[in-house]
Amino acid sequence: MDELTGSAARVADELNRLGVTTEVRVMPESTRSAAEAAAALGCDIAQIVKSLIFRAVGSDAPVLVLASGADRVDEARLAEVVGDRVERANAQFVRTRTGYAIGGVPPVGHSETLGTYLDEHLLDHPLVWAAAGTPRAVFAITPTDLVRVTSAKVVAVATT
């Protein structure tokens, strides 16, 4: 493996600190979208973890939703779970509050603590793939470990 640099190295270090045995892989093709990641990895799109950042409107807090690449997040359901109106965060909010750009936001290693929710559909797979800080870096993790390392609340907020 080539030596990791920048954001991908930061994510690899955080995964190691959290006790996750995995390899951050930098792919030759883009993994920015769930479809691109699934194609690059040769896996089902449902095994791709989308790390979506929302903004809780009342508190201005960042909210991380980990959802299957095959699903969409129902914002009304998410608002009920969060207890505040939510909206998709813009690129500047995402970078400022997580330390990463859209298309490479990992589930761990953010610049501040995020309220984190994992949609229950991700638990249907023995192994899932998540972004590792850049639009070409990914890592594999079990859904159980993903819940553990993110302290995510498992919820039903996705629609297929």
N, C-alpha and C positions, 0 to 999 in steps of 0.2 A: 504494500500500500504506500502511496506517496504520502509524504508528511503533510498533515493538515495544517492549514493556516487560518487566521482570522476567525470569523464567526463559527465555522465548522470545528475548529480546534477548541473554541470556547465551549461548544455543546459537548464535544467528546470529553473534555475535562469535567464538565458538570455531571455527565452520565457516569463517569468513573467515580466521582465523589459520592454519587448517590448509590453506588454498588450495582450498577447495571452492567452486565457483561454483554457487550455488543460492539460492533464495528461501525463507525461512521464511514459511509461510502460516498465518494464524490463520483457522480455518474458523468459519462461523456455527453449525455443528452440532458435537456432541461427536465426538472421534476417539479417545476413551479406550480402546475395544476395537478389535481388528482389524476386526471386522464393521462397527462404526460408521465407522472410518476409510475402509474400502473404499467404503462407501455415500456418504460425504461427498465423496470424491475421484472416484467413478465408475470405480474400477479393480477388478481382481481381488483378492480377499482374499489370494492368494498373494504379491502385490506389497507387502504391508504387512510392515514389519519389527517384530516384537515384541522389545522390549528387556526381557528377563526377568532378574531378579536372584535368584541363589541364594546360599546361605551354605555355604561349605565347613566342615563340622562340626568337624573336627580343628583347623583353623587359625583359624576364625572369619573367614576372608577372604571378601570379596564376589566373586562370579563373575557376569559378564555373559554371557548367551547371546542372540545375535541370531538369531532364527528367523523363518521365514515365517509369516504370519498363518494360513495353511491347516494348519499343522503343530502337533504337540504335542512337547514335549521329553521324551525318554526319560531319566528321572533316573538309571537304572542305567548307561546308556551314558555320560551326562555324568560320573558319578562315576568311571568307568574313565578317561576322558580327563583329568579333573582330578587323579586320584590321591588322592581323599579322598571320604568320604561327603558328599553334598550334600542340602540341603533348600531348599524355597521360602523366601525371606526374607519376614519380616513387614514391615508398612508402616513401622514405626519404624526397622528396620534399613536398609530401602531409602532412606528420607529421610536418615538420618544418614550413610550410607556413600556415597551418590551426590549428595546435595544436591537431589534431585527426589522428587516424590510418585509413587506407583504410578499408572499411567494417562498419565503424561507423561514417563517416563524416556527421555531421548535416548541414542543410542549414543556420544556424546562429551560432554566438558565436565563430568565428574564431580568431586566434591570430593576424591577420592583415586583412585589408579591401580587399575583393576580388571583381573583376569585375564579376557580377552575371547575368546569362541569364537563363530564364525559358522557356522551350519549350511549345508552345501553346497547345499541346495535354493534358497537365495536367489540363487545364481549363475546360476540358470535364467532370470533376467529381466534385460532391458536396463536397467531403471530400477525402483527400489523407493522406498517412502515410509516415513519413520521419524518418531517423535515428536520434538518440538522443545521439550520442557521443560514443557508444559502439556497438559491433556486436550483442547485444541482447536488446538494448533499442530503443524504437520508440515513436512517438507521432503523433496524428491526428491533421490536420489543414485544413482549407479551402484554395483552391488555391488563392483566393483573399487576404487572410491574408498572405499567403506565399509570394506573390508578394510584398505586403506592407512591411513586416518585413525584407525582403532581399534586397529591392530596386532593384529587378531584372528587366531587360529589357525582355519583352515577345517577343520571336522570333520563327521562324520555322527552327529548326536545326536537328530534329529527323526524322528517317525513321523507318517504322514498320517492 
